[in-house]
Amino acid sequence: MNKKLQLEEAARCLLCADAPCSKACRNGDPARAIRAIRFGNAKLAGSWLTGCTDDDLEAAEQACIHYDRPIRIKQMLAPLRCVEEGENATQQSSVQGCAESTSLAITFCGIPCENPFFLASSAICTNYEMVARAFDAGWAGVFYKTICKQDIREVSPRFDACQPDGSSDFYAFRNMEQLSENPVDVDFDILRRLKQNYPKKVVIASIMGQTEEQWIELAKMAEDAGCDAVELNFSCPQMRLSGMGSDVGQNPELVLFYTAYVKRSVSIPVIPKMTPNITQINQPAMSSYFAGADAISAINTIKSITMNDRAAVSGHKTISGLSGRAVKPIALRYILEMAQNPLINGAHGKKVELSGIGGIETWRDALEYIQLGCRNVQVCTAVMQYGYRIIDDLILGLQNYLAERGITSLDSIVGEALSSFVTPGELDRDTIVYPKIDREVCIGCGRCYVSCMDGGHQAITFTDRQPHIVGTKCVGCHLCRLVCPTGAIGMAKRINKK
């Protein structure tokens, strides 16, 4: 099975709890191997198949409970397995051992973190038991669900998702949930116990006030509870009360005042959380800087609607926040804008650190945020889909990436991609890269031809089920490469335009 089919088959896996396939396999853990493929660690998947025989994988496949047809476990995993004492086993063991010995330790606002992966303030961290399980699983810290003094009354249903037809997977997630429903003293007692019982984990209180007095009171309670830092939620898009959440984050003056009030009231780091529901995120970000913020979290969810009747509340719908994979490019744009801001990046004095949020599902997603300057990342929607267990592949994947590059410190890659970004006016407009078709991989489906004819520059002909690039018309837009289902279209050498 080639890599593309392997990934497609892994995507079909239901990621079962107490997976029947692994229970049926005597000498390995095929469910864990499939999860490694699903979340970007295919090269390490064989580590969980050491000693597996054809009979083991056959039994695992027969035990699959997929509602459509069993996952092709044997065909997918047999080429990856490690035969005990064999060369492949030694190689796999060496790769994983090297990755696991690589440290992901990093500091955030001067706070030591065992890795950069945090739970985002949301439904995934609403009580002691939940956060404790996440810490036990390997998460480095938590931005606990936002605490406020208002009476929080939630709706039902409160979630919706954008999903491919017939799939339980979703590429975007809509959330109408607000803040913590616990009494304030209960939440701060939870945070106190978490810090006492997990002293090496990072415990950050997220708070939201409606007045200056409330912001100060809640921040002081966070400090008294032993929290490492306090996040100021200026960004929740679905508050039922005015003057809270994104109403504040869209007003740079209020961001300045509330951040300054809190900053002079506590000694722990203060982290305003930015809203994406604004044209220029640097305006409230600079307010945070002038108020003395230690870091900035970005982004919260994007105001949106979905039209599904299943999300209606007593027959009515409303605007609320969108998260998930679909928002990552937007979130990265905001992170880039702040990282390039000379005030935020420390070019003129104190540096404001960044915590990245939005669509993080794999270690590669997290890497993109780190390479744009974030010192940690916060995950929510992926945990809601797949559980805390994804931390295994987040950590292992990032460790392996650093090991392959020979990098011993996560610090050394923070912001390394910033230099590759320029303004549109600075882009090279004097050269061109033509697409190149690999005839051995092309299956003659004609998708490139259709897209180029109707959405491009009519630079592809299609005869005898063979596409051909017309060089005199091709502008090097590479739409054809993006729509090719087999990856048969690559890039030729960059040359000067004639």
N, C-alpha and C positions, 0 to 999 in steps of 0.2 A: 504494500500500500504506500503510495507516494505521500509526501508531506502534506499536500493540500487535502487529500482524502482523509488523512489521519486527523487533521484539525477539524474537518467537517464532521467526522464520526465522533470525535471527542465532544464537539458542540451538541451532539444529540443526546449525550449522557445526561441522565436526570440528576446526577450527583446525589444519589440516595443517602439517607441516614442509615447507619448500620448496614452498609451496602451488601446485598445478597451475593453479588459476584465475588467479593473478597471472602465472604464466609464460605463459599463453595471451593475456593482455591486453597490448596494445602500448603503451598510453598511460596506465596507471595501476596501482594496487595494490589490487584489490578485496578481497584477503584481509586487508590492513591496515585497510581501511575497515570490513569486517565485524567485525573484532576491536575497533575503536573503538566500534561499536554495542554489542557484547557487554559491554564493560566500562565503559559509562556515558558515552561521548563521541560520541553520535550526531550532535550538532550540528557536530562537527568532522570527521566521516567523509568529507565531500566533499573535504577537503584532499588525499586520496589518490586522487581520481578526476578530477583536472584533465585536460581534453583527452580523456577517455574518450568514445567514440562508442557508439551502439547495437550496432554490430558488435563492438566490443571486449568489451562486457558479455555479448553473446551467446556469443562465443568462450569467455569465462571460465566461463559457465554450462555450456557443453557439456563443458568440461574438468573439471568438478567430479566427484570420485570418491566422493561420499557413497554409502554402502552401500544406502540406501533409494531416494531420488530426489534429483536435483541440487538444491542450494540455489537458490532463485529469485533469483539474483543480479541479473538485469536488472530485474526488477520491484522489488526491494528498493533497489537503488542508483541507478537512473536518476534519480529525483527529487532525489538528493543531489549529483550530480556537478557539478563546476565547469566550465563551458564557458570555454575559454581566452579571456582578455581580456574576459569577460562580467561583468555586475554581480555574479552569484553568486560567481564566482571571486574578485573583488576583496573581497567581503564575507567569504568563507571565509578568504582569506589574511590579512585584517585581524584576524579573530578569533583565528586560530592564532598570528599574530605577536604579538598582545597577550598571549596566554597564555604563550608561550614566553619573553617578556621579564620575566615576573613571577618574582621570586626565592622559592624555598622554603627558603632558608637559615634555620637555627635552631640554638641551642645546646642540648646535653644534658649535664648535669653539668659545664657550663663548656666542653665540647668542641664546636668548630665542626662542624656537619653541613651538607652541601650540600643535603640534603632530609631529610624525616623517615622515609624508608623503609629499613628494615633487614631482613636475613635473620634469622629466628629460629633459635635453636640446635636443630638437627635434622639429618635426612638430606640436606637441601638444601645443607649447607655442611660437608663432611667432608674436603676436601682442598684443596690450593693451587689447582689448576686450576679447580675449581668456583667458588670464591670470586672468583678473578681474572676469570672470565667474567662473574660477576654485577656486579663493580665496573665492568668495561668497559661493561656494559649500562646502568649508571646508578644502581645501588643505592648508597646513601650509606654503609652500614656493615654489619657482620656481628656477630652473637652466635654465635661459632663453636660447633660441636657439642661438648657437654660432655665435658671431659677428666677422667679419674679414674685412680687407680693400681691399680684392680681389673682382673682378667682378664674382659673382656666377651665373652660367648659368646651369639650371637643365635640366634633360631629361624627356621624357614622353613616356611610363609610367615610374614611378620611384619606384613602390612598387610591391612586389610579396609575396605569402604566401604558406606554406605547409599546406594543408588541407585534412582531411578525405574526401573521395569521397562523393559528394553530400551535403557537409556541408559548411556553411558560416563561421564556427569557424576555427581558425587556431592555430596550435601548434608551428609554427615558422613563422617568418616574415622577409622578405628580403627588405632592404631599400637602394636605390641608391641616396637618398637625401643628400645634402652636408650641407651647412651652411645658415645663414640668407641671404635672398636676399634684405633686406632693406638697405638703405644707413646707414652708421655708426651713423651719428648724429640723425637719426630717431629712431634707436634702443635705443640709450642711453636716448633720450627724453622719450621713452616709459618706460624705467626702472625708470627714475626719477619720472614720474607721478605715476607709480605703488607704489613706496615707499612713496610718499607723500599721496596718497589716501588710502593706506593700510599699515600704519606704524607698525602694529603688525605682519604683514606677513614678511617672509624672502625672500629678492630679491637678487639673485646671478647672476652675469653676467658671461656667458661662452664666452671666447675669444680664438682666434687663430691668431697668427702672422706668418710671414715668415722670419722675421729678428728680431734681438735684439730690434731695435728701434720700430718696430710695436708692439711687445709684451708689451713693457713699455708704449707706447702711449695708447694702448687700456686699459691696466690696470688702468692707471691714469684717463682715461675717465670714467671707471666704478666707481672708488672711487669718482670722482667729481659728478657723477650722484646720489650719495647717496646709492649705492649698499652695502649690508651687507658683501659681500665677492666676490671673483673672482675665477672662475674655469678656468684652463688652459687645453684646449682641445688638448692633445697629442695623440689622439687615433682614429680620424675619419678614417675609412678604405677605403673610396671611393673618396678621393680628386683627382681632375684632375690635380692639380699642384704638382710637386715634392717638397720635403722638408717641407711638412705640414702634420698634422694629425698623423696617425700611423707611418709615416716615422720618426717622432720625438720620439714618445713613444717607438719605438724599439731601440732607441739609448740612453743608460743611460747618456752619456756625454752631449747630447743636453738637456735632461730632467734636468740635474743638472744646466747647464748654464742658460737656459731660466727661470727655477723656481727661481734661485738666482737673476737674473736680475729683475724679477717682485717683488720678496719679498723685495728687498731693495728700490723699487721705490714707494711702497704703504704701508699704515698702516693697511688696512683691511686684513682679513684672505685670504690666497692663497691656492688653492685646485687643484693640478694636477689631471688630469683624465687619468687613465691607459688604455692601450690597452691589450686585451687578445691575440693578435696575436703575441705572444712571448712565449718562453719556460719557462723562469724564471721571473715572474712578480716582484720578490723581487729585481731584479737588478735596474730597473727604480724607484721602490718604495724607495729603499735606497738612490738613487740619490735625490729623493724628500726630504727625511729626512735631508740629509746633506745640502741641499739648504735652509732649514728652513721652509718647507711646514707645514701648520697648519692641513691639512687633505688631504685625498686621495679619489677620486671617482673611483669606479671600479664596473663593467667593461663596456667598450663600446662594440659595436657589433663585432661579429666574422666573419672574412672574409669567404665568402662562394659563392656558385653558386646554382641556380635552373635552371632546364632544360625546364621549361614551355615556350612555344612560346608566350604566352600572356604577358610575361615580356620582350620580345625582343624590342629593340629600333631601329627602321628602319632596322629590320632583324638581328641585332647584340645583343650579350649578353656580360656580363662582370662579374668580381668579385666584390662583395659588401658585406654589413654587414648584419648578421643574428641576430635577437633578438627573444623575446617571450619565452613561457614556456620551450621550448627545451634547452635553454642555461642556465637555472638556476643552474643545478648541476655544470656546468663549472665555472660560476660566483662565486658560493659558495666556490669552491675549491681555487680560487684566493684570496677571502676574508680571508679564513682560513690561507693560507700561509702567508699573510701579518700580520694577527692578531697574529700569532705565532712568528713572527720575533721580537726578543728582542729590536731592534732599534725602530721599528714601535710601539710596544705595551708599550713603556716607561720603559722597564726593566733597561735601562742604562741612563735614563734622560728624555728628553721631549717626550711626547706621541703624535703620529700623529693619529688623529681621522679618522674614516672610514665612507664613504657614499656608501651604497650598491645599485647596479643596476643589473638587469638581470632577466627577467621572472617573475616579481612580479605581481600577479593577485589577490590573496586573502590575507587576514590578516595573514593566516598561512605562506604564502611565506615570507611576511615581517618579521614575528616573527623569522624565521630561520636566516635571515641576522642579526637581532638585537642580537640573542643569540650567534652569532659568533663575535660580537663586533662592529657592525655598530650602529651609533647614529642617523642616519636617512636612509631612503630608497628613491630611485627615481623610478618613474613609467612612462613608455612610451607606450609600445605596448598594454597593457591592456586598456589604455585610448583610443587608436586609435580604438580598437574593440568596447568598451562598453561605452565610454564617461566619463566625469568627475564624473558622479553620483556614480561610484564605491567607491568613498571616503566614502560614508555612511557606507558601509559594512566593509571597511578597518578599520575605526575608531571604529564602534560598536563591531566588532569581537575582536579586540585587547583589547578594554575596558572590554569586557565580560571575556576574558581569564584572564586578571589581576585580575578582581573581583573574579572569581572562585578560584584563587590561594591565594586570600587575600593579594595581592600585591598592594601597594599604590603608588609606584614610578616606572616608566618605566626604570629609571637608574639601578634599582636593577637586571634587567635581561639582561643588556647589557654584552655580552661575557660569559654568564653563561654556555654555552654548550662547551666552548673551552676545558675544562678539560676532556671531554669524548673522545677526539681525540688523538690517539697515532700513532706511526709508525707501518707499517705492521709487523715488527719484534717483537713488543711488544704485539701483539694480543694473546689472549688465544687460544692455539692449543691443549689443553689437555682435553677439554670437548666437548660435542656434544648436540644439541637440535634436537630431531626427530620431524617430522611433525605428526599432529594428525588430523584424519578425523572425522568431526561431521556428523554422519549418517542421522540425521534429516534434515540437510541443503543440503547434497549432493544430486544431481539430477541424478547422473550416466551418465554424458556426456562423461567421459573418457579423458578430456583434460589433466588432470594430468598424466595419463598413457602414452599418446602420447608424451608429452614433456619429461617425464622421460626416456622413451625408446629411443627417438631419440636425446635428448639434455642433458640428465642427466646420471644416473648410473644404469638404468634398475632395479630400486628398487621398482616398482609398478606392481602388476598383476591386470588384469581386467577380471573378470568373472561374468556372470549374471548381467551385468551393475553395478558392484560394484568394486571400486578400493581397493586394500589392500597393505599396506606398507610391504615390505620385509626387516626386520630389519638387516639381515646379509649383505645386499647390500647397504642400505641407508647410505649416508655420511652426511646427514643433510644440504644439499645445499639449500633446500626450493624453488627450481624452481617450484615444484608442487603447493605450496601455492600462488606463484605469478600469475600463469596462471589460477587458479580456478575462474570461473566466478561468483560463488555464495558465496565465502568466507567460504566454508565448511572446509577448511584446516587451522588449527591453529598450535600452537607450544606446545609441551610437555615440561616437566621440564628438565632443563639442567642437564646432568649427566656426570660423568667421562667416558672417552673412555676406552674400555677394552684393 
